[in-house]
Amino acid sequence: MSSNPGKRYRVGIVGGSIAGCATAIELLRLGCDVTLFERTGETLKDRGAGIGMPRSVVETLIARDLIDRDTAFFRSDVFTRLWRTASESRYGHLAWDQPIFLALVNWGQLYRNLRRRVPDPIYRLHRTVRRLVNEADRVVVELATGEREAFDFCVCADGYASLSGDALFPEAPAQYAGYVLWRGSLPESALGETAPLEGGVRSPGHAGGHGIFYFVPGADGSIEPGARLVNWGVYVKVPEAGLETLLVDAAGHRHAGSLPPGAMPRDTECALLDRVEGRLPEFYLEILRACRHTSVYAIQDREVPAYRKGRIAVAGDAGALARPHSASGALKAMTDALALSDALAAEPLDLDAALDRYSQSQTRSGNHLVRFGRQLGEALVTSIPDWSTMDVSAMERWFSSIVTLRPEMLGGSNSPR
């Protein structure tokens, strides 16, 4: 092979979100012939949500030209842990400014950065993949239309409900963690005051979970005061049986693991709000009350035995599925894409050796991240103590006694959510 080590490979990618786009870009730059299958249209991709990732990772993405150098984000050096008390009911008692080093990014802005780098002819919209078939030295993609197309290898990058799950790793189903994440966003202009959100992530705890509230750039990428978005999420314990009613949309249809923005009945939003009324500080409750078209996700996780089976590889949440406390969703999607590209470049003449290299590294780091997320879930939801009874030293001792792991992909940094 010549200077483009991947040029001989035809690659099919299932899923056109963060993981799929990042993988397509990296493999195109190796010289691969890439086809991406996306079952929805473009309009569903701009969710308006916020995400956090280590600032060092943002620098890597810029260096690899996956995002623009002028991509806007907010810096956060602390997770401010708060607890509502009788004397501090509006803003909450400050328990701990927990050090972190995050970039707070608008999800839609990140997606658009990636999507612009994927040529339109290879991004096939409204293509639902029904099945992937491993053959001796190729993978056959079967579409819902009955069409079939063969590739040297395929990458499943279609999220935690990936079609690869049952086919590749039936022995490793996702497990429900016993709680949900209720999420939403609000234009800054809807706030009566903004000072409590300046300077980082605010995390008010409550008996049975905690919340996260922070600014992200507005839909147009603006970080100017008045044009920002407030992104928020609140973790709430829900027994598994309760998901039967919680995950029913406004049309009466039951969803498997989540309700997307706009699908949730108002009665369900009000029921979730009732769960935290009087528990979160009043300032943060006002944000929740002002929001409509929120979403909810049943928190699940999954360790996997490998990141490949035959010539089918997985990336992002189609592989190891970590709880969102670890700030890992988009981050893992991007790092998987980089790792696959690097493995192919390191093994330019042997595709199976490259896929093995990728599988070994990402299985290890992905499963480690799952275990890290479980520890964070234990500390911040399942067994959360009353932070108002603890000083900073007690908070540090409590957290360190439960969260003993650090995510390998972040170089040991800690980004709890």
N, C-alpha and C positions, 0 to 999 in steps of 0.2 A: 504494500500500500504506500501511497505517497504522503504528502504533508497533511492531508485530511484523513485521519485514522478511521473515521466512521463512514466514509463515503460509499462503501459497498453495501451498507445495510439499509434495507427497507424496514421502517419502523411504524407500527400502528400505536397510537396513543388514545386511550379511552378516557374521556373527561377533559373539558376545556376550561377549567377554573385555574386557580393558582398553580397547583402541582402540574397539571397538564400543559399549561402555557410555558412554565419555566423549563420543563423537560423538553418540550418541542424546540425552544430557542437554543438550548445547550446542544441538542443533538443535530439540529440544522447546522450549527457552527462547526460541528465535527465533519460535516459533509454527508450526513445521513439523508435519505429520502424519507421524509416524515409525512404521515397523514394523521390528522387529529379528528376524532369523532366526538361531537358534543350533542347530547340528546335534546337540549333546550335551545332557545334563542339567546341573543346577546343581552336583551333587556333584563334578564334575571340575574345578571352577574354583578350589577352595581347595588350592593346591599346597604351602603351607607354606614356600615359598622366600623368600629375601630379595632385595631390589634396592636399589641406591644411586642417588640423584639429587641434583643440587645443591639446597642448602637454599633458595635463592631460588625454585626451581621449586615447592617445597612451599608457600612463602608465596603464590605465584600460584594454586595449586590451592585453597588455603583461601579466598583472596580471591574466586575464581570459584565458590565453594561446590561444588566437586567432591569435596572431602574435608572431614571435620569439623575444627573448629578444635583439638580436643583429640586429634587423631590422634597416636599415639605413634611416635617414631622415635629413633634414636641419632645423635648427631653424631660425625663423624669428620673430623679436621683433617689426618690423615697416612695415607699408605700406607707401612707399615713394611716395607721390602724386606730379606729375610733370605736367608741361604745356609748350608746345613749344612756344617760343617767337622769335622775330626777332634777338635778341641779344644772345639767348640761344637755337639755333635751333638744335644742335646736341644731347645734353643730356636733355634739358628741364630745365625750371625754377623750383627750389625746392620750393614747396608751403607748404608742411607739412609732417613731419615724424609722421604718425598716429600710436600710440601704438597698437600692437597686440601681441599675443603669440601663434604662429602657428608652427606645424611640417609640413614640406613640403615633401610629400611621393610620390614615383613612384606608379601609379595605378596598373601596372602589378605586381609589387613586393607585394603589398597588396593582390591582388587576389591570387597570387601563395601561399602566406602564408596560406590563408584560404583553398584553394583547396586541399593542401596537407593534411589537417585535415579532409577532407570528404572522406570516403572509396569509392574506385572505384565502388564496386558492387551496391551502392545505387545511384550513380550519372549516370543517364540514359541519354546518349547523343542522339540527333536527335529524341527527343520525343516531338512532338508538341501537346499541350493540346488544344482541340477544345472547350471544355465546362466543367464547374463545376456545378454540380446539388446538391443543398441542399436538403437532406431528413431529416426525423425526428431526427435521432441521428447519422447521418453520411453524408459524401460528396462523391458523385460519380464523378470520373475523367473520362472524355471521351477524348480519343486521336484521332488525325486525321486519324489514321489507323482503327478506329472503336472499338479498345479495350476499355474496361471499368474496372475500379478498384475502390474499396470502401475504404474510410479512416474514422477514427474518426473525424478528422478535417483536413483542408487544409490551406496552407498559400500561397497567391499570392505574389510573390517577383520578378515579371517579368517587373518592370520598369513602366515609366509613361504611356506607351501604353498598360498597363496590360489588359488581357482579362476580369479581374474582373470589370473594370471601368463601362462599360455599364450595365452589369448584376447586380452589387451590388449597384452602386450609379449613376443611369442615370440622377439624378437631379443635379449632381455636375460635369459637364464636365470641362476639362482644358480650360483655357482662355489664348489667345495669348497676350503677354505684349507689342507688338509693336516694338520689336527689337530682334536681333539675337546675338548669341555668335559664333564668328569665332575662331577656335582653331588649334593649331599645336604644334610641338616640333622639336627641332633641336639639333644635337650633338654639344657639346661644341667645338669640333675640327673645326667646320665650322665658328666659330666666329673669327673676327679679333682682338677683345679685349674682356676681361671679367670683368674688374674692375667695370663697372657700374652695374653689377648684383650681386656683392658680398654683403652679409650681410642682405638680406631680399627681399621682394617683391617690385618691381618697378611698379608703376601704373600711366602711363601717361594719362592725360585726354584730351579729344578733344570735340569740339562742337557736341554733339549728342551721347556721350558715353565715354568710357575709356578702357584702356588695362591693363592687368596684365602679368608680365614677371618675372620668377623666376627659379632658379636651382632646379632640383630634381635628386635623384640618377639615375645613368645610368641603362641600361637594366639588367646588371649583379649585380646591387645593389651598385656599386662603388660610393663613394662620393669624390674621388680624383680629383683634378684639371686636366682637360683634358679628363676625362671619364664621366663627368656629362651631363645631358640633360637640355636644356633650354625649359621650358614649357611656353606657352603663350596663351592668349585669348584676343580678342578685341570685345567689344560690339558696335554694329552698328544698328541704327534705320532703320527698313524696314517696309513699310506699309504692311498690311495683304495681299493685292492684289499682292504685289511683291513676296510673297512666292511661287506663282504659277510657276515662272520661276527659282527662287533661288534654290528650292529644287528638281530640275530635275538633275538626275545623267548623267554620261558620255554616258550611253546607251540610254538615252532619257526617262527613267522611272521617274515618279513623286513620291517622298517620302512624307510621312505624316508629319513628324516633324523635320527630321534631315537628313543630308548626312554624312555617316561614312567616316573615312579616306580612301582615294583612290577612292571614288565614284564621287568626284566633278570634273566637267570639268575644264580645265585650264582657260578657258575664264571666268568662274564664280569666280575663285580665283583672277584673275586679276581685275575683276569688284569690288570685295570687297576691294582689295588693293587700287584701285582708290578712294574709299570712304574716305580713311584716309591719302592719299598722301598729304604731306604738312601740315598735322594736328598733327601727332605724331612726336616726336623728331626723327631725322635722324637715330640715333643709333638703335632705335626700328624698324623703317621702314626697315632697312637693314636685320633684322632678318626675318621679314615677307616676304621680297623679296626672301630670300634664301630658304624658305620652299616650299615643294611640298606635295601632299597627305594630305591636311588639311581637316578639318571637319567643319560643321556649324550646329547649333541647333537653332530652333525657340524657344525663351524663353516663357514658359508657366507657369502658376501656378494654383493650385486648392486646395480649402478647402474641407474637406469631413465631412459628418455627423457622421461617426463612423469608427472604424478600424476592424469591424467584421459585418457580416450579417449571421445569423445562425451559422453554423460551418465553415464558410469561413472567414479567417482573411487576412489582408493585411500588407505588410511590405515594407519599403523603399519608392521609388517613386510610387509604386502601391497605396499607401495611399495618405496623404497630399503631394502635389507637390510644393516645394518651389523653388524660383529662385536661380541660383547658386551663386549669390552675398554672400549668407549667408554661403558659404562653407559647405553645408548641405548634398550633395548627398550621398557619401559613409558614412559620419558620421551618418546620420539619419538611413541608412540601418543597421549599426552596433548597434546603440542604440535601434532600434526596436527589433532586435534579442535578445539583452540582456533583454529588458523589457518583452518580451514574455516568455522567460525562467524563469525570476524571478516571473512572475505572475503564471505560472504553479507550481513552487516550493511553492508559498505561498498558493495555493488552490489545494493541492494534490489529494483531493477526489471529486472535483467538476469542471469538465472541463468547463462548461458554466460560472461558477463564475470566473474562471481563464481568460477566453476569455473576459468577461466583464471588469475585472480589467485591462487587457491589453488595451482594446479598450478605456476605459475612460482616461487612462493616456496618451496614444499616440495620441489620437484625440486632446486632449488639447494642448500638446506640439507641435504636427505637425502643427496644424492650426495657433498656435502662431508664428511658424517659417515662415509660408507662409506670414503672415502679416508683419513680420520683413523684409523678402525679398522684399516685395513691397515697404517698406519705403526706403530700400537701392537702389532699382531700380529708385525710384523718385529722390533720391539725386545724384546718380552716372550716370544716363543715361537720364531719361526723362527731368529733370530740372537742369542739371549740369551747374554751372556757370563757368565763366572764372577764373580758380584758380590763374592765374598770377596776377590778380588785388587784391588778398587777402593775408594778412599776417596770421601768425599761429593763432592768436586770432580770426580773422574773419573766418578762416576755421573751427575752433572748434565750433564757434557759429552757423555757417551755418549748419554743420553736425548735431549738437545736436537739432537744431530746426526742423529737418525733421525726423531723426532717433531717436524715443523716446522709442522704444521697444528693448528688448534684448532677444536672444533665450534662452528659459527655459532649453533646454537640455544641454546647455553649462555652466550652473550655472551663467548666467548673463554676461559672457564675450562677447566681440564684435569682430567679425571676418569678416569685410566687404571685398567684392571682387568686 
